Amino acid sequence: MKISPVRILVIDDDEDDFFIIKEYLSKIEGYDCVVDWCPEYNKAGTIICKGEYDLYFVDYHLHVKTGLELIEESIRNNCEEPFILLTGNGSRTIDMMAMQSGAIDYLVKGELNIEKLERCIRYSLERSSAIRALRASERKFRNIFEQSKDTVFTATEDLLFTEVNDASFALLEYNKTELLSQSLYSLFADKNGIAAVKHQLILTGDITDKEVVLLTKNGEKKICILTLSTEKNIGGIPYMQGIIHDITVLKRSEKANLLLEKLNVTGRLVRMMAHEVRNPLNNIMLSAEQLDIPEHSEESKMCLNIINRNSKRIEDIIAELLNSFRPAEIMVERKSLQSIVDESLVAASDRITLRHIALKRDFLDESAWVMADNKKLQIAFLNIIINAIEAMQENEGQLVVAIKQKGLQYMVSIEDNGSGISDDNLSHLFEPYFTSKQNGMGLGLSSALNILQSHNASFDVQTKLTKGTIFRLFFNMAG
């Protein structure tokens, strides 16, 4: 079965050598060789770049330059066709240089024969085909590696990064140089989890879909799914392949939905209780009105006043409770987050000044446009800012308010170095009437949450006792 045709270019400044090679090639069975000649180095480079030939025979001596230089230059120009180096004298040094320059094979002109040329062509074309397939596969998987939205990496057995894709920079906020100088273990927020990962790798060599919390360069916690597998390179040396899938937004959404459901259940309970309490309360208030006659003694009038006053108080508490669970009515317009946050800080400026709190703003240079109810959102920010101020020690407090872009959202972070929030209190943080303050009403954060939900905003709270708290609020960009 013929392989037809094979296009061959002989690059040699000696025309006699070209005719000898062409004669040999014409006698090879199984190949229909179309052979052309090029005696000039520069012209040969131009022809090679066009990719019109299947195979190149290149003489070692090409006037002032060498065939090795031509091969190296052509490969730099992305030529994938095979090169065979020709020389007048056999030399192991030239043989090694030919392989290093990228030549597929090496032949001595004085030793040429039909059999050697046939073997060389067959070997070169087969190897070239295999290399092309390998390069195509490498390009395909390289594109997957680079374009993946997940962090994809390779690492040593100690999880010291050796290669990372661009998605890792967006997730972890380190640049490539910084990442390649540290281990994945150094990014774990929970250092106790490192031992569990190491133990699992020793047992099985793999980690499948393990939830971990990683710290970014700026200290933000990212909830991720980690997958690791142990592989071996060509030399048999083991290394790690890994994928990190960011589920922070998903977890934040789940948390918000659970809190919303919890509040909805509480709201239904409050409305039911309000209905059940109001019925007997109305009877009490109506009866008190009937008993309010001038002939009563001063003691009876005092008792009626107590009944009326406390009945009114109960009615007010019920109304306030019901209002806490009604969705905030908002009138949105295109507003800059910077202006809304600044106005909130102005409203809190007296408290900041009186408690000698150090305030730092870290805003985006360009306006962060969102669809918002200016006044309502100011109330939400102000409630969170006041909580932060009151959690800090006088003269020692540091309040950092930042606005950053995170993908298609803007993030407002409000960070303090105060007392932090305990795990028990954190789970009740946004519930109405829950407060850890001695004189607090427990409606500030509940009101803030109601406003944020009306703006379709999500949130995240990170806290550590005695170290402080960070509120991160996420808003969709205005179209």
N, C-alpha and C positions, 0 to 999 in steps of 0.2 A: 504494500500500500504506500503510495508516494505522498510525501509531505511537500506540497507545491504551492507557490514557489518560495524559496528562501532568498531574501534580498540581502546581499552582502556588499559592504564597502571596504575596499582595501586602501588604507591610508599609508602610503609609502612613497618616498621620493625617488626610488629606483624602479623604473618602468619594467626592467627585465624581471625583477622579483615579482612584480604584479602579474606578468604573463605566466610565470612558473606556477604561482598560486592558483591563478584562474584555470590553468590546464589541469592541475590536480583536482580542483573542485568540480570540473566538468565531468570527471570520470567516477565520481562518488555515486554509487547506486542508492536509489531510494530518495534522493534529493534533486530537485530541479533548481539549481543555484543561478540566480541572476546576479552577476558580479560586476561592480563598477570600481573605478579607480579615482583617487584624489591624492595628488602629490604635495599639497600645500597645507600647512598647519592651520592658518586662519580660515581658509575656505572650508576645511574639514570641520572646524568648530561650528560654522554656520550651518553646514549640511546636517550635522548631528542634531542640532537644536530643532530641526524640522521633523525629526522622528520618522524618516521615510524608509529606514533600513531595519532589518531584523538582527543584524550582527555586524560587528566592526573588527577587522584585523588592523592593528595599529603597530607600525614599526617603532622600535625604540629610538632611533636617530631620525629626527625631522629637522634638518638644518640646525638652526641655533637653539631649538627647543627639543624636548623629548616627548615620546609617546606617553610617558607617565604623566607629564604635565597636562597633555590633552585629555587623558582619561579623567584625571582629577577635576579639571575644569568642566568637563561635560557632565560629570556626576553632580557637581555643585549646581549646574543648570538643570537639574532634575531629569537627566537622561536615564532611562531604566533599561535600555537595550544592553546586551552583553558585549564586553570588550575582550579581545584576545591579543595579548602583547607578542610581537615578533621581534627577535633579536638575532644577530649574526653569531653570537657566542653564548654558550650556556653558562650560567652563573647563579649560584644559590642566592647571592645578594640581590641580583636583579629579579629573581623569582619571588623573593620575599617582598621586594619593593612593588612588584606588579600586583601582588595580592593586597598589599596595604593601600595602594592607590585605587583599588576597586575593580581590577581586571578579573574576569572569570577564570581565565587560563593563560598559560605561558608556553610558547613554542619557539624552538631554535630552527632557524631557516635551513641550515645544513642537514637537519634530521627530518625534514618534512617528507611525508609520503601520504598516499591516499588513505591508508588505514588510520594514521594518526589524525588527519584532518577530519575524517568522518566521525571518529570518536570525539574529537574536540567540539565539532559542531553540535553533535547530538547532546553531549554533556552540557554545553553552554546554553543551548536552547531550553533543555529541560530544567536546568538550575535557574535560568532567568525567569522561566514561567513560574517556578515555585517561589522565587523571591518576589515577583510581582504580586502573586496571590497573597503572600505574607504581608507585603507592604499595604495592599488594599485592605486586608483584614486589620492591620495595625491602624490605618487611617480611620476605618470605621469605628473601631473601639476607642481610638483616641478622641474622635468626635463625640462619642457617647460620654466618655470621661469628662471632656471639657464642657460640654453643653448641658450636662445633668444639673438639675436644680437642687439635687441633694449633694452633700459633701461626700466626695469620693476620694480615697487616699490609699497610699501604701505606707508601710511603716516597718520598723525593725520589730523583733520579738518583744522588746520593751515598750512598743508603741511610740517610738520616736519617729516622727513624721519624716518620710523620705521623698514623697511626692504628693501634691494636693491639687485639686482643681479649683477653678475660680469661685465656685459656689461656697467654698470654705471661707474665703475672705469676707463674703457678705454675711455669713452666719456668725463667725467667731470674731470678726472685726480686726484680726491681725493681718499684716501683709505676709507675702510669701517667705521672706527672710526670717521674720519673727516666728512663723509657724514651724519652719524647718529646723529651728533651734530648740524645740521643746517636744515633750511627750504629751500624748493625749491624756495621760493620767493627771498631768499638771492642770488640766482644764476642768477636772471633776469638782463640782461644788461640794459634794458629799465625799470626803476623803475616806470614809468607812466603806464606800462602795468599791474602792480600788481593789481591796483584798478579795472581794467576791468575784470581780472580773478576772483577776489573776488566777484564782483557784479554778474557775471554769475553763480558762484557756489551758491550764495544765492538764485538766481531766480530759477535755475533748478537742482542744485546739480551735474551737469555734464558739462564737457568741451569736445567738439569733434573736433579733427583735427585742433587745433589752432596753428598758426605759432608763435613761440616765439624765442627770441635770448637769449641763456644762456652763461654765462662766465665760462670758466674752471678755475682750480686752478692757471694756468699760465697766465690767462687773455685773452686767445684766445676765440673769439666769435664763438659759434656754433649755426647755424640756425636749429631749430628743430620743429617737429610737436608734440604737446602735447595733450594727451587724458586723461581725469580724470572722475571717477565715484564715487559716494558716496555709500558705502556699510555699513552693520551692522554686528558686530561680534555676537557670541552666546549670550553674555550678553545684546545685543541690543544697544551697544555703536557704534555710527557711526565712520567710518574711510574712507580714500581715497585709491582707487586703481588707478595707473597711468602707462602710457606708454609714453616714449619719443623716437621718431624716428628721427635720425640725417639725415638731408637733406643738410648739408653744402656742400658736394662734388657736389650734384646735382645742388644746387643754384650757386656754383662757375662755374660749367660747363655751366649752362644757361647764366650766366653773360658773360663768355668768348665767347660763341656762339653769343650772341647779339652784343658784341663788334666787333667780327670778321665780322658779317654780316654788321654792321655799316661801318666798314673800307672797306669792299668789295664794298659797295654802293658808298662810297667816292672815292674809287679807280677807279670804273667805270666812275664816274663823272670827275675825274682828267684826265683819259685817253681820254675821249670825248673832254674835254676842251683843252687838249694838242693838239689833232688833229686839232681842230677848230682854235686854236691860231697859230699853226705852219704854216698853209697854208698861211695866210696873212703875217706872219712874214717872211717866205721865200721870198715872193714877195718884201717885204720892203728891205730885205738884198740884193737881186739881183738888185733891182733898185738903191740902194745906190752904188753898185759896178759900175754900168753903169755911174753914175754921177761923179765918182771919176776920174776927168781929171786934168792935170797939170795947165791948164789955169784958174782954179777957183781962186777966191780971197781967202785971208786968212780966211775971215768970212765964206765963203761957205765951205771951208775945215773943219773949226771948227764944223759947223753944221753937216757935213757928219760923222765926228768922233763921235759926240754925238749919231747920229743914229746908227752907227755900234756898238759902245760900249754898248748901252742900248739894242740893238737887241741881242747881244751876252749874255748879262745878263739875258734877258728873256728866251733865249734858255737854259742857264745853270739851271735856276730855274725850267723850265719844266722837264729837264732831272733828276734833283734831286728829284722832286716830283714823277716822274714815278718810280725811283729807290726805293723810300720809300714804295711803294706798291707792289714791287716784292718780292715773297717769298725768304728768305735767303737761299743761297746754302750752305749746310753744308757737312762736311766729318766726320762722327762719328766714335769714337773708345771708348773702355772701359776705362773710366777715373774715378778718385776719386774726388768727389765733394769738399773734403777738399783741395786738391791741386789747383783746379780751383779757389775756393774762396780765398785761400791764395795769389795766384798770382794776383788776382784782387785787394786785399787789398794792396799788395806791390805797384801796379801801382797808387793807391790812397794815398800812405803813405805821400807824400810831402804835399798834401792838409790837411791831418789829422794832421800832425805835425805843419804846419804853422798856422792853426786855433785852435791849442791846444785842439783837440778833444780827449776825453777818449774813447779808443777802448777796447771792451771786446769780446773775442771769446768763444763760447760755442759749441764745436764740439763733435760729436760722437767719441768714442775711436776707434772703428773699422772703416775701410774704407767704405765710402758710394759710391759704384760703380754704375755708370750710363753710358749710351751710349751718348756721347756728342762730339761736335766739340769744342775742348779746347779753341782756340782763339776766336771763335764767342761767346761762353758762357761767357768768360772773359769780353768781350765788354758789354754784357747785364748786368752782375753783376756790372761792373764798372760804367755804366750809372746810375744805381739805387743808388749805394753807393755815387757817386758824388752829386746826388740830395739830399740825406740824409745829407751829410756834409754841403751843401750850405743852407739847411733849418734851421741849428742850429746856435745859437749864439756863437761867438768866446769865448773861455775859459770856456764855460758852456756846450758844447755839449757832449753827451754820445751816442756812436754808439755801438750797440750790434748786432753781427752777429752770428747766431746759425745754426747748422745742426742737425736735429732730424729725427728719423724714425717715420712715421705715417702709420701703416698698411703695405701695399706693396709699399709704396712710401717713398721717402726722402723729407724732407721739409727744405728749406733754408729760414731763416727769417732775414730780415735786418731792424732793429728798431732804430729810432732816437727820441730824445726828442725836436724836433724842433717846427716850427710854425704850423705844421699840414696843412691840405688841406681843403678848404671850399667845401660844397656839390656841388656848381655850378662847381668849377674847377675839382672835382673828376669825374664828368660825362664825362669830356673832356680829362682826364689825358693822354691817350695814342694816342690822335689824332696828326697827323703830324702838325708841325708849331704852335701848341697850347703851350703857355708858360706863366707863371706868373712872369718870371724873366725879369729884365729890358733889359739885353743884350742877352737873350737866343734865340736860334733858334727853339726850340720845336721839335727837332728830336731825342733826347736822349732816351726817354721812348718809342717813336714809333719804333725806331730801336731795343730796348730791347724786345718789344712785338713781333716783327717780328722774332727775333732769338728764343725766348721762344716757339712760336707756331711751328717753324720748329723742335723743340725738343719734341713736343707733351707735353709740360709742361703746367700746369694750375697755376693760381695765385689768390691771394686774397689781397686786400688792406684795412687796417683798420686805420682810422685816427681820430684825435680829435684836433680841433683848440687850439693852444697854448700848447698842450700836446705832440704832436708828431705823427709819422706815422710808421706803420709796413707793410712791403712788405713780403708776404709769397709766396714762389715759390715751386711747387710740381713736383717732377720728378719720373718717373717710375724706379724701381730697374733694374739694368742690370741682364740678365739671367746668 
